[in-house]
């Protein structure tokens, strides 16, 4: 890449700079962007944390994080030595105005040296309780005043329910313009997630059949083998519904269900996704049991190791009513998707780690083959694997070799690792570059966040007000509770998790 295509001079300030997210994700992502020559030579990373530490020691820690978590593996000395001078660490309280005044002086000096307006990015890698206070301090010191190049990046959760999401949006929008706000969801930076748009709208082959006339139902599954690990204190006040369904899963549903955009303009894409959220049928609290199922894992075995149940995990209430699994049946009430069920589920301590979207097509209208020919018949399916495998599998019927007519399902597979030799960027690389370039396409807008909470809120309130009497109700290492199987089986369907690789 030539320097002419590089981004503008940029200062990125990471609040919560001494935290795990910075160490595992943000610095490795910025390091890889620098190696790939996306960053301007005039670039600075100021990490602000509450832990007392010299910059030199902090940089050593970050180096260790890059060695462990970068997709490239251990950093080459020359590459790290070129990147490390970008980094500066400062310790202090996020409510201390001195931090912001010092930051303002640094930006003014940096801008003078650059000879132009620079990107001023403030990344809130902190507990949500600090979001509003930091935003207010940025406002008071004039750091948010540049409506064109000052940008605020916010990690989820965006509120804990509809009321708190509205409150947070109201506060942020009193300081920043919407175009300055980047509500980040790392799932949307994944290559396979972005490829859904390319797959649907760059190919004439699929869009004509992407509707209620040809599609029987859609499934979205995001399952994890791990438990809550060291996140017990956070997770016990969150649960699968807040932690995964309200954001990650709902955004995947929007990409599958959205109408074709007129252009790839950020607001055009986000308008189409918002339309889907507004079209999703609201579930009355009295009907939640018909459309949703919840679960909590108990002790079990995974890969030969005994693992604890959720209620015995560290920092978890021994009588916790928090769900570690959630499954919901949605309907998108518009012309394209009328009466097509969208089944979504997400859970921890599942049989496998897998994020997969299954689009199942309707059977042919008339079966002309004899019964013995279709003994092995299976419905046409399109399976989009997001992680850990990345690719797309299309299942169709073909004649088996031989003298008789016998049909058998076969798969046509596109696998990223087999097709592309170049390394695949991590989600945070994509999203951080988008923030630097001012591209908000993959980021959620205030109305999207609130629309998603409006859908989830009745389920959340019902489950909170009616504690489960049978938790834990699935064994660690299985595919969730029986109620989730019943949810989809009532419609004559079953959950599908077909891997990309054979």
C-alpha positions, 0 to 999 in steps of 0.5 A, a space after each residue: 500500500 502506498 502512503 497516499 492511501 493511508 488514514 489521516 493523522 490520528 490520536 486514539 485514547 483508550 479509557 480502560 487502557 490497562 484492562 483485558 480488552 486493550 491487552 487481548 484485542 485492541 493493541 494486537 488489532 492496531 499492531 496488525 493495522 500498522 504492519 499492513 500499512 493502514 496507519 498514518 506515520 503520525 499516529 498516537 495511542 494514549 492508554 489511560 487506566 487506574 493502575 499505576 505503571 510506567 509507560 515502559 512496563 506497560 509497553 512490555 505488557 502489551 508486547 506480551 499480549 501481541 505475542 499471545 493474541 495477534 493473528 500473526 503470532 509472535 511479533 517480529 522485533 523490527 515490527 514491534 520496535 516500529 509500533 511501540 513508540 506510538 504508545 503512551 500510558 497514563 494512570 489516573 481517575 476517569 473523573 479527574 479533569 486534569 487527565 482531560 486537560 492534559 489530553 487536550 494539550 497533547 491533541 493541540 500539539 499533535 494537530 499543530 505538528 500535523 498541519 491539519 485536523 486530526 482524528 480524535 478517537 476516544 475508546 471507552 474500554 471501561 465498565 458501562 458505569 463510566 460511560 456517561 461520566 467520561 462523555 461528560 468530561 470530554 464535553 466539559 473540556 471541549 474534546 468532543 467539540 470537533 463534530 467531523 473528527 472527534 469520535 466516541 467508541 462504546 463497547 457493549 452493553 448498551 444499557 441493561 434494558 430498554 429504559 437504561 439504553 434510552 437514558 444512555 443514548 439521550 446522554 450521549 446524544 446531548 454531547 455528540 452527534 450521532 455520526 460521532 458515535 460508534 457502538 461497537 459489536 465485534 461480531 459485525 467485524 468478522 469476515 463471514 458476517 460482512 460476507 453475508 452482504 456480499 453473498 446476498 447482494 452481489 449475486 443474482 443467483 440467490 436474491 430471487 429466492 430469498 423470501 417466504 416463497 422459497 425459504 421454510 425457516 432460518 436458524 441462528 445458533 451461537 454456542 460456546 463450549 466455555 462457561 463464564 470463566 472469570 466473568 461470573 460477577 458480570 455475567 450473573 447480572 447479564 445472562 445469555 439474553 442480554 449478553 448475546 441475543 440482544 446484540 450479536 444475534 439480532 444483528 445477524 438476523 438483520 443481515 439475513 432479513 434486510 431488504 436490498 440497499 440502494 447503496 453501501 452508504 452507512 445510513 442506508 445499510 443501517 436504515 434497512 437493518 432498523 426496518 427489520 427490527 421494527 418489523 419483528 413481531 413483539 412477543 406479549 409477556 403472556 405468550 413468552 413461554 410459547 416463543 422462548 426457552 431458557 436454560 442454565 448449565 449444571 455440572 458435566 463433562 467436556 472432552 474428558 474433564 469434569 466442569 462445574 455447574 453455573 451456580 458453583 462458578 466463581 462470583 456467581 450467586 449459588 441460587 442464581 436465576 440467570 440464564 446461560 442459554 436462551 432460544 427464541 422464535 421470531 417472526 418478521 412481519 413484512 411481505 418478504 418474510 411473512 410466516 417464516 420463523 426465525 429461530 435463534 439460540 445462544 448458550 454456554 457450556 454447549 457441545 461445541 463452539 460454533 456460530 452458524 446461520 442455517 437457511 432451510 428451503 421449502 421442499 419441491 412442490 411435487 415429488 416425481 421420484 419413486 419412494 425408494 429413490 428419495 429414501 435419503 432425501 434431505 431439504 435444501 439448506 444453506 449454512 453460513 459458518 461464522 466461527 470457528 470455521 468460516 465459509 458457506 455450505 449449500 446442500 442439494 440433491 444429486 443422483 448417486 452413481 449407479 444403474 438405478 435412480 437414487 438421490 442423495 444429499 451432496 454439499 457444495 462448500 466455500 471455505 475461507 482458509 482453502 480459498 484465500 491464502 492471505 491472513 484474515 483480519 480480526 473483527 477489531 482490525 476491521 472495526 477500528 479501521 472503520 472508526 479511523 476512516 469515519 465509516 459507520 456502516 458496521 456500527 449500531 445507531 441509537 434507534 437500532 439499539 432501542 428497537 432491539 431492546 423493545 423486542 427483548 424487553 418483554 422476555 427479559 421482564 417475564 424471566 426476571 419476574 418468574 424465576 425458573 423452578 428447574 435450574 439447572 436444566 441442561 448438562 454441561 457439554 450438551 446442546 441445551 435444555 429440552 425446552 429449546 428442542 421442543 420450541 422448534 420441534 413443535 413446528 416439525 423442525 430441528 436444530 442444525 449445526 453442520 460444520 463447514 469442514 468434513 
